[in-house]
Amino acid sequence: MHQDEPVGFWSYTRRDDEIERGKIKRLVDLISDEFEIMTGRELHIFFDKQDISWGEEWRSRIDSAIIGTTFMIAIITPRFLRSQECRREVITFSSHASSRGLDDLLLPILYSGPPALLEENHDDEVAALIKRRNYVDWTHLRLEDEGSPEYRRAVHGLAQRLAEILDRSSEMEPTAQEALAVDDQVGIVDQLADMENALPQLAECLTGFGQVTGEIGSHMQWATDEIGESDKRNGGFAGRLRVSDQLADRLQDSVQNLAELGDRYASALSIVDPGVLTFIRMAKDPDLPDEDRASVEDFFRVVVEAVATSRENAPILTGFASSAEDIAKYSRRMRPLMRTLVKSVQRLVDGQAVMDEWERLIKEGGGPQ
């Protein structure tokens, strides 16, 4: 497929489409057909993530061709926001597009859920990202008949908006995109300077995650042992409640530290990410001087080590969140802590998606293994 042809990726959960009896898949076809009849250009949208061509085209476009011809439509539902796969797709695409100054190429459609779905998840990274992208509210339209005038006009509106986004984005010359040298974009030197300043904070957060992981692990092990002893004494639910309440006291400071770390981590990562992606693209320049290439290689080693450190923490904290959720069943005092813990862990998991992409690009580009 030629890189100049408009290509889109449809991010959704398969279960949502099953519940809708294929209506989400039919919306893909309706938008594609409406786009073609309006513009005379064929629009190819990758829908089936099980198809090997999805992965191949995704890597090709994400690595070198997020220009004005590549876009993503995300079908936002409550299940979507809980899907780690969908979250990773949106975060990865948005990261690449933003680093090139092409935020508009992510088009979210709020498909189902309460009207305040995104507001209720205001501290969720993906929900906040979607709100910033000027999403389309489809919650009432999904109840309309697909052949109704209102539904057809809405499809036309989506296709028209997509055509306008693609036309506007394609007017940016690739060189201008790479340099980000337009008036309302951060210059490449400033971008790299911001990254350099934020890197120590990111490293500090990763170290902090390791420390707080150890603290929470000790508390969780204590609770597991105490519940086991209580059960041996036939302590019943009263015994478990006592342990849960004591665990809430023990976890208070650690969970608060984790939440603060999560906030700082997300903030630092949002600054570092565009710079790392720019560095990776710079490293592909065959005319890069040898001394600069050596500096880039050293930087990549630091990045790969940071990714490995982060990866060690994520599954441990995810396990803690699951255990805390079980224990919270016995204690009201544990529930607020559990919610904070789960949100903080989600931030780390979302951040890992960004860092995993750095590692993939570095290794596939011939960087340190």
C-alpha positions as CSV (number, residue, x, y, z in Angstrom):
1,M,0.0,0.0,0.0
2,H,1.4,3.4,-1.0
3,Q,2.3,5.7,1.9
4,D,0.5,8.6,0.2
5,E,-2.8,6.8,0.4
6,P,-5.0,7.7,3.4
7,V,-5.0,4.9,5.9
8,G,-6.7,4.6,9.2
9,F,-6.7,2.3,12.2
10,W,-9.9,1.5,14.0
11,S,-9.4,1.0,17.7
12,Y,-12.3,-0.7,19.6
13,T,-13.1,-3.7,21.7
14,R,-14.4,-6.8,19.9
15,R,-16.9,-7.4,22.7
16,D,-18.5,-4.0,22.1
17,D,-19.0,-4.9,18.4
18,E,-20.5,-8.3,19.3
19,I,-23.0,-6.6,21.7
20,E,-23.9,-4.1,19.0
21,R,-24.4,-7.0,16.5
22,G,-21.7,-5.7,14.2
23,K,-22.9,-2.1,14.2
24,I,-19.4,-0.8,15.0
25,K,-17.9,-2.7,12.0
26,R,-20.6,-1.4,9.7
27,L,-19.8,2.2,10.8
28,V,-16.3,1.7,9.4
29,D,-17.8,0.8,6.0
30,L,-20.2,3.7,6.1
31,I,-17.5,6.2,6.8
32,S,-15.2,4.8,4.2
33,D,-17.9,4.8,1.5
34,E,-19.0,8.4,2.5
35,F,-15.4,9.6,2.4
36,E,-14.9,8.1,-1.1
37,I,-18.1,9.5,-2.6
38,M,-17.2,12.9,-1.2
39,T,-13.6,13.0,-2.2
40,G,-13.1,10.5,-5.0
41,R,-10.3,8.9,-2.9
42,E,-10.5,5.4,-1.5
43,L,-10.1,5.2,2.2
44,H,-8.6,2.1,3.7
45,I,-9.3,1.5,7.4
46,F,-7.7,-1.4,9.2
47,F,-10.4,-3.0,11.5
48,D,-9.4,-6.5,12.3
49,K,-6.4,-6.5,14.7
50,Q,-6.2,-10.3,14.3
51,D,-5.2,-9.8,10.7
52,I,-1.4,-9.9,10.2
53,S,-1.7,-6.9,7.7
54,W,-2.9,-4.7,10.6
55,G,0.3,-5.2,12.5
56,E,2.5,-4.9,9.4
57,E,0.9,-1.6,8.3
58,W,0.7,-0.3,11.9
59,R,4.5,-0.7,12.3
60,S,5.2,0.8,8.9
61,R,3.0,3.8,9.5
62,I,3.9,4.4,13.1
63,D,7.6,4.2,12.5
64,S,8.0,6.4,9.4
65,A,4.7,7.6,8.0
66,I,2.5,9.3,10.5
67,I,2.1,12.2,8.1
68,G,-1.1,13.7,6.8
69,T,-2.3,10.3,5.4
70,T,-2.4,8.2,8.6
71,F,-5.1,8.5,11.3
72,M,-6.8,6.6,14.1
73,I,-10.4,6.4,15.1
74,A,-11.0,5.2,18.6
75,I,-14.5,3.9,19.7
76,I,-14.7,5.0,23.3
77,T,-16.8,2.9,25.7
78,P,-16.5,2.0,29.4
79,R,-14.9,-1.3,28.2
80,F,-12.5,0.5,26.0
81,L,-11.1,2.5,28.9
82,R,-10.5,-0.8,30.8
83,S,-8.8,-2.5,27.8
84,Q,-5.0,-2.4,28.2
85,E,-4.7,-3.3,24.5
86,C,-6.9,-0.3,23.4
87,R,-5.2,2.0,25.8
88,R,-1.8,1.0,24.5
89,E,-2.9,1.7,20.8
90,V,-4.2,5.1,21.6
91,I,-1.2,6.1,23.8
92,T,1.3,4.9,21.1
93,F,-0.5,6.5,18.2
94,S,-1.0,9.8,20.1
95,S,2.6,9.8,21.2
96,H,4.0,9.6,17.6
97,A,1.5,12.0,16.2
98,S,2.0,14.6,18.9
99,S,5.8,14.5,18.5
100,R,5.2,15.5,14.9
101,G,2.7,18.2,15.7
102,L,-0.3,16.2,14.3
103,D,-2.6,15.8,17.2
104,D,-5.7,16.0,15.0
105,L,-5.0,12.6,13.4
106,L,-6.5,10.9,16.5
107,L,-10.2,11.1,16.2
108,P,-12.1,9.7,19.3
109,I,-15.8,8.8,19.1
110,L,-17.6,8.6,22.4
111,Y,-19.8,5.7,21.5
112,S,-21.4,4.6,24.8
113,G,-21.5,5.1,28.5
114,P,-22.9,7.8,30.7
115,P,-22.6,11.4,29.4
116,A,-20.1,12.2,32.1
117,L,-17.9,9.1,31.3
118,L,-14.8,11.1,30.6
119,E,-15.4,13.6,33.4
120,E,-15.8,10.8,35.9
121,N,-12.4,9.5,34.8
122,H,-10.8,12.9,34.8
123,D,-7.6,11.6,36.4
124,D,-7.3,8.8,33.9
125,E,-4.5,9.4,31.3
126,V,-6.4,8.1,28.3
127,A,-9.7,9.8,29.2
128,A,-7.8,13.1,29.6
129,L,-6.1,12.6,26.3
130,I,-9.4,11.9,24.6
131,K,-11.0,15.0,26.0
132,R,-8.2,17.1,24.6
133,R,-8.7,15.7,21.1
134,N,-12.2,17.2,20.6
135,Y,-14.0,13.9,20.5
136,V,-17.3,13.3,18.7
137,D,-20.3,12.4,20.9
138,W,-22.1,9.4,19.3
139,T,-23.9,8.2,22.4
140,H,-27.4,9.2,21.2
141,L,-26.7,8.4,17.5
142,R,-25.9,4.7,18.2
143,L,-29.5,4.2,19.1
144,E,-30.7,5.5,15.8
145,D,-31.5,3.3,12.8
146,E,-28.4,3.1,10.5
147,G,-30.6,4.2,7.5
148,S,-32.2,7.1,9.3
149,P,-31.5,10.7,8.0
150,E,-30.0,11.7,11.4
151,Y,-27.6,8.7,11.3
152,R,-26.6,9.3,7.7
153,R,-26.0,13.0,8.3
154,A,-23.8,12.1,11.3
155,V,-21.8,9.7,9.1
156,H,-21.4,12.4,6.5
157,G,-20.2,14.8,9.2
158,L,-17.6,12.3,10.4
159,A,-16.4,11.7,6.8
160,Q,-16.2,15.4,6.2
161,R,-14.3,16.1,9.4
162,L,-11.9,13.3,8.5
163,A,-11.4,14.7,5.0
164,E,-10.7,18.2,6.5
165,I,-8.2,16.8,9.0
166,L,-6.3,14.8,6.4
167,D,-6.2,17.8,4.0
168,R,-5.0,20.1,6.6
169,S,-2.4,17.7,7.9
170,S,-1.2,16.7,4.5
171,E,-0.4,20.4,3.7
172,M,2.4,20.1,6.2
173,E,5.6,19.3,4.4
174,P,7.3,16.1,5.9
175,T,10.5,18.1,6.6
176,A,8.5,20.7,8.6
177,Q,6.8,17.9,10.5
178,E,10.1,16.4,11.4
179,A,11.6,19.6,12.6
180,L,8.4,20.9,14.2
181,A,9.5,24.3,13.0
182,V,6.1,26.0,12.8
183,D,5.2,29.0,14.8
184,D,2.8,27.2,17.2
185,Q,5.1,24.2,17.8
186,V,8.0,23.7,20.2
187,G,11.3,23.9,18.3
188,I,13.4,20.8,18.2
189,V,16.2,22.3,20.4
190,D,13.7,23.4,23.0
191,Q,12.0,20.0,22.9
192,L,15.3,18.2,23.5
193,A,16.2,20.7,26.3
194,D,12.9,20.1,28.0
195,M,13.6,16.3,27.8
196,E,17.0,16.7,29.3
197,N,15.6,18.7,32.2
198,A,12.8,16.2,32.8
199,L,14.9,13.1,32.6
200,P,16.2,13.3,36.2
201,Q,12.7,13.6,37.5
202,L,11.7,10.5,35.5
203,A,14.6,8.5,36.8
204,E,13.8,9.7,40.4
205,C,10.2,8.5,39.9
206,L,11.3,5.1,38.7
207,T,13.6,4.7,41.7
208,G,10.7,5.8,44.0
209,F,8.4,3.2,42.4
210,G,10.9,0.5,43.4
211,Q,11.1,1.7,47.0
212,V,7.3,2.1,47.4
213,T,6.8,-1.3,45.8
214,G,9.0,-2.8,48.6
215,E,7.0,-1.0,51.3
216,I,3.6,-2.1,49.9
217,G,4.9,-5.6,49.4
218,S,5.9,-5.9,53.1
219,H,2.5,-4.6,54.2
220,M,0.6,-7.0,51.9
221,Q,2.7,-10.0,53.0
222,W,2.0,-9.0,56.6
223,A,-1.8,-9.0,55.9
224,T,-1.7,-12.3,54.0
225,D,0.1,-13.9,57.0
226,E,-2.2,-12.4,59.5
227,I,-5.4,-13.5,57.6
228,G,-3.9,-17.0,57.4
229,E,-3.3,-17.0,61.2
230,S,-6.8,-15.6,61.8
231,D,-8.4,-18.3,59.7
232,K,-6.5,-21.0,61.6
233,R,-8.1,-19.6,64.8
234,N,-11.5,-19.6,63.1
235,G,-11.5,-15.8,63.3
236,G,-14.1,-15.7,60.5
237,F,-15.1,-12.4,58.8
238,A,-14.5,-10.5,62.0
239,G,-10.8,-11.5,62.0
240,R,-10.4,-10.6,58.3
241,L,-12.1,-7.2,58.9
242,R,-9.6,-6.5,61.8
243,V,-6.6,-7.3,59.5
244,S,-8.1,-5.2,56.6
245,D,-8.5,-2.2,58.9
246,Q,-5.0,-2.6,60.2
247,L,-3.7,-2.9,56.7
248,A,-5.4,0.3,55.7
249,D,-3.5,2.1,58.5
250,R,-0.2,0.6,57.4
251,L,-0.8,1.4,53.7
252,Q,-1.9,5.0,54.1
253,D,1.5,6.7,53.7
254,S,2.8,4.3,51.0
255,V,-0.3,4.6,48.8
256,Q,-0.2,8.4,49.1
257,N,3.5,8.3,48.1
258,L,2.6,6.1,45.1
259,A,-0.1,8.5,44.0
260,E,2.3,11.5,44.2
261,L,4.9,9.5,42.3
262,G,2.3,8.6,39.7
263,D,1.5,12.3,39.1
264,R,5.1,13.3,38.8
265,Y,5.9,10.3,36.6
266,A,3.1,11.1,34.2
267,S,4.1,14.8,34.0
268,A,7.8,14.0,33.4
269,L,6.9,11.3,30.8
270,S,4.8,13.7,28.8
271,I,7.8,16.0,28.5
272,V,10.4,13.3,27.8
273,D,8.4,11.3,25.3
274,P,8.5,13.8,22.3
275,G,12.3,14.3,22.8
276,V,13.1,10.6,22.9
277,L,11.1,10.1,19.7
278,T,12.9,13.0,18.0
279,F,16.2,11.6,19.2
280,I,15.3,8.2,17.6
281,R,14.4,9.8,14.3
282,M,17.7,11.9,14.4
283,A,19.7,8.6,14.9
284,K,18.4,7.4,11.5
285,D,20.1,10.3,9.7
286,P,23.1,8.7,7.8
287,D,24.9,12.1,7.9
288,L,24.9,12.3,11.7
289,P,28.5,13.0,12.8
290,D,30.3,10.1,14.6
291,E,30.6,12.0,17.9
292,D,26.9,12.8,17.9
293,R,26.1,9.2,17.0
294,A,28.2,8.1,20.0
295,S,26.2,10.4,22.3
296,V,23.0,9.1,20.9
297,E,24.0,5.5,21.5
298,D,24.9,6.4,25.1
299,F,21.5,8.0,25.6
300,F,19.8,5.0,24.2
301,R,21.5,2.7,26.7
302,V,20.2,4.9,29.5
303,V,16.7,4.7,28.0
304,V,16.7,0.9,27.6
305,E,17.9,0.5,31.2
306,A,15.1,2.8,32.4
307,V,12.5,0.8,30.4
308,A,13.8,-2.4,32.1
309,T,13.5,-0.8,35.5
310,S,10.0,0.3,34.9
311,R,9.0,-3.1,33.5
312,E,10.1,-4.8,36.7
313,N,7.8,-2.6,38.8
314,A,4.6,-2.7,36.8
315,P,3.6,-6.4,37.3
316,I,4.4,-6.3,41.0
317,L,2.2,-3.3,41.6
318,T,-0.5,-4.8,39.4
319,G,-0.4,-7.8,41.7
320,F,-0.7,-5.6,44.7
321,A,-3.7,-3.8,43.3
322,S,-5.4,-7.2,42.7
323,S,-4.7,-8.4,46.2
324,A,-5.8,-5.1,47.7
325,E,-9.1,-5.3,45.8
326,D,-9.7,-8.7,47.4
327,I,-8.9,-7.5,50.9
328,A,-11.0,-4.4,50.4
329,K,-14.1,-6.6,50.2
330,Y,-13.9,-6.9,54.0
331,S,-13.2,-3.3,54.9
332,R,-14.7,0.0,53.9
333,R,-11.5,1.8,55.0
334,M,-9.5,-0.2,52.4
335,R,-11.7,0.8,49.5
336,P,-10.5,4.4,49.0
337,L,-6.9,3.2,49.3
338,M,-7.6,0.5,46.8
339,R,-9.1,2.9,44.2
340,T,-6.0,5.2,44.6
341,L,-3.7,2.2,44.3
342,V,-5.4,1.0,41.1
343,K,-5.3,4.5,39.5
344,S,-1.7,4.9,40.3
345,V,-0.8,1.5,38.9
346,Q,-2.8,2.3,35.7
347,R,-0.6,5.3,35.3
348,L,2.5,3.2,35.5
349,V,1.0,0.6,33.0
350,D,0.1,3.4,30.6
351,G,3.6,4.9,30.9
352,Q,5.1,1.5,30.3
353,A,3.3,1.5,26.9
354,V,5.2,4.7,26.0
355,M,8.5,3.3,27.2
356,D,8.1,0.0,25.5
357,E,7.6,1.8,22.2
358,W,10.9,3.6,22.8
359,E,12.7,0.3,23.3
360,R,11.1,-1.2,20.2
361,L,12.1,1.7,18.0
362,I,15.6,1.8,19.4
363,K,16.2,-2.0,19.0
364,E,14.7,-2.2,15.6
365,G,16.7,0.9,14.5
366,G,19.9,-0.9,15.4
367,G,20.4,0.7,18.8
368,P,21.7,-1.1,21.9
369,Q,20.2,-4.5,22.5
